[in-house]
Amino acid sequence: NWAVAHPKLDPRLGFALAVPAGRLRELKARQLAKLDALAEKPAGGVTEVAREIDSLKTLFSPVFHGIYLPELQKHHPDIGRKENYLSGFIKFHGNRQDLEELGVRVRTRACDVYTVFVPLRLVATLEAMPAVERIELARPLFPSLDDAGDRHEIDILHAAAPPVGGAGVAVGIYDSILDIYHPNFRNDDGAGTDTLGSTRVRYLWDQNLAKQAGENTPQDNDASLENYGVEYLNADINDELDKAAATPAYQTVRHGGAENSHGSRVAGCAVGNGRAAGNGGEAVGTFTGAAPESDIIFVGWRSGHHVDPIGVVPYTDTSFLADGLAYIFKRADDLGQPCVVNISESDDQGPHDGSALSQEFIDNLLDQPGRAIVSSAGNSNERNSHASGLVTAGATETVTLNYAAGADNDDVIEIWYDGHDRFTVTLNAPTGEVFGPVAAGSMLNSAMANGEQVTITSVIDNPGNHDNQIQIIITASDADTIPDGVWTIDLTGASVINGRFNIWVDRNNHSESDFAAPHVTADTLTLGDLGATRRILTVGSSDKPADPEAISSFSGRGPTRDGRIKPELTAFGRNVTTARSRDMNDADPGDFYSTTTGTSFSSPFVAGTAALLFDCRGAGLNWADIKFLLLANANITGLVIPDNGHG
């Protein structure tokens, strides 16, 4: 009974370790085959934007993400390891050397939270150590300006005397691909053989590449940094730009080649300097981001499966994000600059109260002044992926989850409720099969007649927040899909003081899965879990322009599950014109700009604005100062605040 015997492990990790080795290999191979099929899907005559949207719709969040089986995965991050291992976090009150002597590969640290690669055989040993408080498997993360500057009054700062454009401030971006050739990310100094100017990128770490001859990992350049991927310095990027006229692109710097990548669009909103004229003949300077004079530190995320140089599989995970954040702040320290980092990724699963180890890690990074992190609120408000309600003592509350035909991905349902309560849970399938009742602190594992596997884990006193968690995992078989129709979840109050519960279904089958009335909620608690992190500034999306500004229908809503106001504010995120990445080996690389929508693009505009505050107020500001200044000066015309959408 993993729920009782392994309280230090998050339930998804406990489930993975409880699965027999042969079954784990079978399920992992099935998930990897799905990702391979997606990555190899031909573009055909489809536009780049349509291709990315399609990949996001069809991509799933593998239940076993964070578990690596080297025999199956040619490109896995812990290069050279021959045994099965996990990628995730450990909260450990001891010396780093103690972990490393056991065989744990420690990657980065923020106070007492570490990102790690851990051989699966060592998990039991770590659990037995009093200094180990929690072990958490990495969670997948998915990607969630024309008149924006004018509307948000950023143009006033850009036009000030002297101008406030973020000079002397580093803006870090953790995302997919940056087009280093784009004029918007280059200085207006006439340098280089193409005379477009030198790069504004001070450091670029591509986590997804395997080092080749003549290249360095971050650790090769600095022993305190991580030892995977490839790091390119400012001189490397300028060398790439200088050689481009005579050789094919991406020889010195092998990062790039994606058309209309998410990362370049995000960077355009945050730091684009508008040096490229618009596709429709708009003047230079029309499409300028918030901090056009800032230095750029870019981390190209590691995909959740294999090396993917053109970003077709657009997702990463919390542990690689944590490594990237630590890297960005370290490099900003090397530059002697304050730093703002933008995160435009989110995940619907988790406690939604900031208590996950990944969130503790992020908060710990912000312990010193001169640092701030801005994150998107996510785009899940219209997905019917959240439900809530109230259970009373001795009574049963029934929540309905409908699956349409075609749900062929594994799925996860998480239920969180107050630690003082005790619920019994029963899952009823449309086939007539019943799973449960499962008492608090117990676990059920059962096969369905069609080959699906149902696992219900009920955890008492989660060590992160001391609340209770019920996790339902449905693993699909090779030949079948999750049975379509009405699934119901019966929650019975065995002992109730509070009674409130919240449920989230993962995005694996979000086109086919929908909670039903009366428990489904739009406009409440649809915030991505990462956005609930305590010290980051979380940003939603508003439509433009009007007073009062309308919240975008897709924008994730708060509050957090523990009642904090999130997101804190909004910025424009619908129909935003921003930098478009190009493949410089194409005879016609295409337009410099594209129009896009999502909280992914409202968040970086606020991150760039935070850089302007560091520019004019100095590096002594901390994350709380940045948040206070932005909220104190936000436009609230016609709004009743606080508000679940606007903050």
C-alpha positions, 0 to 999 in steps of 0.5 A: 500500500504505497499511500501508507508506506511511502508518505515521502513520495508524491503519488505519481512517483509511488505509482511508477515504482509500484508498477511491475518492471515489465508493465512499466517498460510496456507503458513507457514504450507506448508513451514514447511511441506516441511522442515519436509519432507526433515529432515525425508528423509531416508539416504538409501544406500546413502553416507553422502556427497551425502545426504548433497548435495542432501539436499542442492539441494532440500532445499528452502529458505522459503519466511516467514523465520523469522516469527514464529507461535508457534502453528505450530512450536514445536521447535522455538527459543523464548522459552515460547512465545505464540504469533506470532513473528519475528526474525530479526534486528532493527536499534534503536537510543535509550535505550535497556530498551525502547525496552524491556519495550514494549515487544521486546526481545533484544538478542545482540547489535552492536552499534545501531543495535540489533538482536531481537524477536518482537511480530508481534502486536508490529511492528506498534508501533515500526514503529511509534517511531522516534528512530526506523530507520529500521526493517529487517527480518532475511534472511536464510543462506546456507553453501556455505588440503593436499597440500594447506599449502605448496602451500600457504607457510603456512608451512614456518610459521609452521616450523619457530623457534619458530613456528607460529601456531596461539597460543594465538589466538582464531579462531571462527567458526559459522557452523553446527556440530563440531566433538569434538572427532576428534584428529585434534581438540585435544591437544597432551598432552595425557590427557583423558582415551583414551589418545588422549588428551584434547580438543582445544575447549574453548567454544561451543554454540549449538544454536539448543539445548533446555536446559536440567537439568544440562545444561546452556544457555550462559546467565546462565554462563554470564548475558551479553550473549544470553538465548537460546541453550546450552553452553558447557565449556572446562571442559564439553567437556573434561568430555565428552571425558573422559567418552566416553570409558565407556558410549555412546557418547554425554551424557555430551555434546549433540553436535555431531553425524553427519557424514561428517558435514560441520562444521567439514570440515570447522574447519579442514581447519582453525584449524586442527592440522593433528594429525590423520593419513590419510585414505590412510596411510598418515603420521600424519601432512599431512592434517594440517589446517592453524592455528593448535595451535589456541584455538577454539570457536565454535557455532553450528548454529540454523537451520531455522526450528526445532531442528536438531541434525544431521544437515540434514537441513543445513541452518541458518539465519542472526540473529542467525549468528549475535548472534553467532559472538557477542558470539564468540568475547565476549568469546575471550575477556574473554580469553584475545585473539585476534580473527578471525571468519570464516563464510562459509555461503551465500545468493543470495538475498539482496542489494549486497552493504553491507547496510543490517542491518545484515551487519551493525551489522557485521561491528560494531563488528569490531570497535575494534582491535584484531578482524577480520572476513573472509567470503566465496564468495558463489558458485553461479557463474554457477547458472544463478541466476543474470541478469543485464542491462540498462534502458533508458528513455521512453524505455522498457528493457525485461528480460527473466527468464525461469522456468523448470517443477517442480518448486514447491517452493515459489520464490523471485526475487529482482531488485535493481536500482539507487535511482535517477531513476524511473522504472515501472515493469510488470511481464508476465507469460507463461500462458498469465497472465500479472501483472502490470504495477506497478509504482515506490512506488506502490504494486500489489497483484494478484492471478493466475488462477492456484492458485499461488499468485504474489506480486510485491512491488516497494520501492523508497529510501530504507533507507539502501542505498537510492536506489530503490528496486523491489521485486517479490514474487511468492507463490505456492499453495499446488497442483501446481507448478510455471508455467514452460516456459518463464517469462518476466520482463518488466522494463520501464524507467519513469525517468532515470539518471543512468539506471543500474539495477541488478536482483537476483532470489532466490535459492529456485528453482535454478535447475529449474530457469535460466535467459536468454541472453542477460541479464544473467551474469556469472563472474560478481556480482554473489557474495553472499550478505553476502560477500559484507559486507564492513569490512569482508575479502571475499574469493573466490575459486581457483583450484590447483596448477598452475601459474596463478591459475585458479578461480574455475568455481563455485566461486562467482564473484564481484564486489559489486553492489556499485563497490568495489572489492570483493572477495579480494583474493582466496585460494584453494577450489576444492578437499580439503582434510579436517577433516571428522566428525564421529558418535562415537556411531557407531561400526566403525565411519569411516575415519578421512578425506574426500575430498570436494569442495566449497568456504566454504573451501577456506575461513577458510584457510584464516581465519586460516592464519589471526590467524597466523598474530595475532600470529606473529604481535600481538593483536593490528592489526585490520581488515584493517591491516589483510586485507592489510597484506594478500593482499600485500603478495598474489601471483599474478603471471600471473594474471591481477588484480583487477579481479572479481574472484581473487580480 
